[in-house]
Amino acid sequence: MRTDRPWGFFETLSEGKGFKVKRIVVNPGCRISLQTHKHRSEHWAIVSGAAIVWIGHSKKEYKPDEACYIPQGEVHRIENKGKVIVEIIEVQCGEILREDDIVRIEDDYNRS
């Protein structure tokens, strides 16, 4: 099922005990909120586009066929400064994998 967001959309591809796999699309010029999660870690594999990924205090560009790991509790964000969509496959690992585990620190769309 597709869930639209102001920055693009995501859809859950698979889930089971302790894991969830999502396809995330970030539109050109958009970014997700600067956020953290109390109960899960995330692995992001870039499928298309050039993603600017913030993890903690570092910022790095990732291209297709590159991946990164976001530890549980680490502040992170993905940003698309390009002219084409950024598509990632996200694997979440943890005991609680719900959307209400998002703690937003900064958000371009005024969501709390």
C-alpha positions in Angstrom: 0.0 0.0 0.0 1.3 3.4 -1.0 1.5 6.2 1.6 1.9 9.7 0.2 3.9 12.3 2.1 4.7 16.0 1.2 8.2 14.9 0.1 7.1 11.9 -2.0 5.8 8.5 -0.9 6.7 5.1 0.6 5.2 1.6 0.3 5.8 -1.4 2.4 7.1 -4.3 0.4 7.5 -7.0 3.1 7.4 -7.3 6.8 7.8 -9.9 9.5 8.9 -10.4 13.1 11.7 -7.8 13.7 11.9 -6.4 10.1 10.1 -4.3 7.5 11.2 -3.5 4.0 10.0 -0.3 2.3 10.4 1.4 -1.1 10.8 5.2 -0.5 10.7 7.8 -3.2 11.9 11.4 -2.5 10.8 14.0 -5.1 13.3 16.5 -6.6 14.0 19.4 -4.3 12.5 17.6 -1.2 13.8 16.0 1.9 12.4 14.0 4.8 12.4 15.4 8.3 15.5 15.3 10.4 14.5 12.5 12.7 15.5 9.7 15.0 13.9 6.4 16.1 13.9 4.9 19.6 13.1 1.4 18.6 14.7 0.6 15.2 17.8 0.8 13.0 17.6 1.4 9.2 19.6 0.2 6.2 19.2 2.4 3.1 20.2 1.1 -0.4 20.0 3.8 -3.1 18.3 2.5 -6.3 18.1 5.6 -8.4 19.0 9.3 -8.2 21.7 11.0 -6.0 20.8 11.1 -2.4 22.3 13.4 0.2 22.2 11.5 3.5 22.7 13.0 6.9 23.7 10.6 9.7 24.6 12.2 12.9 26.9 15.2 12.1 28.0 13.9 8.8 26.6 14.5 5.3 27.4 12.4 2.3 26.1 11.9 -1.3 25.1 8.3 -2.2 24.5 7.1 -5.7 22.7 4.0 -7.1 24.2 0.7 -5.8 25.5 2.4 -2.6 24.1 1.8 0.9 24.3 3.2 4.4 23.4 2.2 7.9 21.5 4.3 10.4 21.9 3.0 14.0 19.0 3.0 16.4 18.7 6.4 18.0 20.9 8.2 15.4 19.7 11.5 13.9 19.3 11.2 10.1 17.7 12.6 7.0 17.6 12.0 3.2 17.5 14.8 0.8 17.1 15.1 -3.0 18.8 18.1 -4.5 18.7 16.6 -8.0 16.2 16.9 -10.9 15.1 13.2 -10.8 13.5 11.1 -8.1 15.6 9.5 -5.4 14.5 5.9 -4.8 15.7 3.8 -1.9 15.0 0.5 -0.4 14.8 0.7 3.4 15.2 -2.3 5.7 14.1 -1.5 9.2 15.2 -3.8 12.1 13.8 -3.7 15.6 11.0 -4.7 17.9 8.8 -1.7 17.1 8.4 -0.7 13.4 5.5 1.6 13.4 5.4 5.2 12.0 4.7 6.6 15.5 8.4 5.7 16.3 9.5 8.8 14.4 10.9 11.6 16.6 11.0 14.7 14.3 13.7 17.2 15.2 13.3 19.5 12.2 10.6 19.3 9.5 10.1 21.4 6.3 6.3 20.6 6.4 5.5 21.7 10.0 4.7 18.2 11.2 5.4 17.5 14.9 
